[in-house]
């Protein structure tokens, strides 16, 4: 779970998830209210987590599955990735360039 770089508090899964789904660069620490940013390393890693969704989309298209199976599989994999994401977030005090 992410740790605030200002006060050292460990964020809960719920707080982290709510910040992540806002898709904003700035995240406010629930403890000290200081602005935190997702680290560049963490953002790069998070982008890689969505590769399985692309893989499943291509694979299911090639496998000629029904639309119901196609949609339910993509939704299921997307939900799993979103639920797992808060465990991989790292924070920094400053906004770091991605490259």
C-alpha positions as CSV (number, residue, x, y, z in Angstrom):
1,X,0.0,0.0,0.0
2,X,1.2,3.5,-0.7
3,X,2.9,5.5,2.1
4,X,2.7,9.3,2.3
5,X,6.1,10.7,1.7
6,X,5.3,13.7,4.0
7,X,3.8,12.2,7.1
8,X,4.7,8.5,6.7
9,X,1.1,7.2,7.1
10,X,0.1,4.1,5.1
11,X,-3.0,4.7,3.0
12,X,-5.8,2.2,3.2
13,X,-6.9,0.3,0.2
14,X,-10.2,2.3,0.0
15,X,-8.4,5.7,0.2
16,X,-6.0,4.6,-2.5
17,X,-8.6,3.1,-4.8
18,X,-10.8,6.3,-4.5
19,X,-7.8,8.4,-5.5
20,X,-6.8,6.2,-8.4
21,X,-10.2,6.1,-10.0
22,X,-10.2,9.9,-10.2
23,X,-7.4,9.7,-12.7
24,X,-5.8,12.9,-11.4
25,X,-2.1,13.4,-11.0
26,X,-2.5,15.0,-7.6
27,X,-3.6,12.8,-4.6
28,X,-4.4,14.3,-1.2
29,X,-3.1,12.3,1.8
30,X,-6.1,11.3,3.9
31,X,-4.0,11.8,7.1
32,X,-2.1,15.1,6.6
33,X,-3.9,16.5,3.6
34,X,-0.6,17.1,1.8
35,X,-0.5,16.7,-2.0
36,X,1.2,13.5,-3.2
37,X,2.0,12.3,-6.7
38,X,2.2,8.8,-8.1
39,X,5.9,8.2,-8.8
40,X,7.1,7.8,-12.4
41,X,8.1,4.2,-11.8
42,X,4.7,3.4,-10.4
43,X,2.9,5.1,-13.4
44,X,5.0,3.1,-15.9
45,X,4.2,-0.1,-14.0
46,X,0.5,0.7,-13.9
47,X,0.4,1.2,-17.7
48,X,1.7,-2.3,-18.1
49,X,-1.2,-3.8,-16.1
50,X,-3.6,-3.0,-18.9
51,X,-1.7,-5.1,-21.4
52,X,-3.7,-8.2,-20.4
53,X,-6.9,-6.5,-21.4
54,X,-5.5,-5.9,-24.8
55,X,-4.3,-9.5,-24.9
56,X,-7.8,-10.8,-24.0
57,X,-9.5,-8.6,-26.5
58,X,-7.2,-9.9,-29.3
59,X,-7.4,-13.5,-28.1
60,X,-11.1,-13.5,-27.8
61,X,-11.5,-12.0,-31.2
62,X,-9.3,-14.7,-32.7
63,X,-11.2,-17.5,-30.8
64,X,-14.6,-16.5,-32.2
65,X,-16.3,-16.5,-28.8
66,X,-19.8,-15.2,-28.3
67,X,-20.4,-11.5,-27.5
68,X,-21.6,-12.4,-23.9
69,X,-18.4,-14.3,-23.1
70,X,-16.3,-11.6,-24.8
71,X,-17.8,-8.7,-22.8
72,X,-17.9,-10.6,-19.5
73,X,-14.2,-11.7,-19.8
74,X,-13.0,-8.2,-20.6
75,X,-15.1,-6.6,-17.8
76,X,-13.8,-9.3,-15.3
77,X,-10.2,-8.8,-16.2
78,X,-10.6,-5.0,-16.0
79,X,-12.2,-5.2,-12.6
80,X,-9.4,-7.5,-11.3
81,X,-6.7,-5.1,-12.5
82,X,-8.5,-2.1,-10.9
83,X,-8.8,-4.0,-7.6
84,X,-5.1,-4.9,-7.7
85,X,-3.8,-1.5,-8.6
86,X,-3.9,0.2,-5.1
87,X,-1.3,-2.4,-3.9
88,X,1.2,-1.3,-6.5
89,X,1.0,2.5,-6.1
90,X,4.1,4.4,-4.9
91,X,4.0,8.0,-4.0
92,X,6.4,11.0,-4.1
93,X,6.3,14.6,-2.9
94,X,7.0,16.0,-6.3
95,X,5.6,15.3,-9.8
96,X,8.2,13.3,-11.6
97,X,8.5,13.3,-15.4
98,X,7.4,10.0,-16.9
99,X,10.5,9.8,-19.2
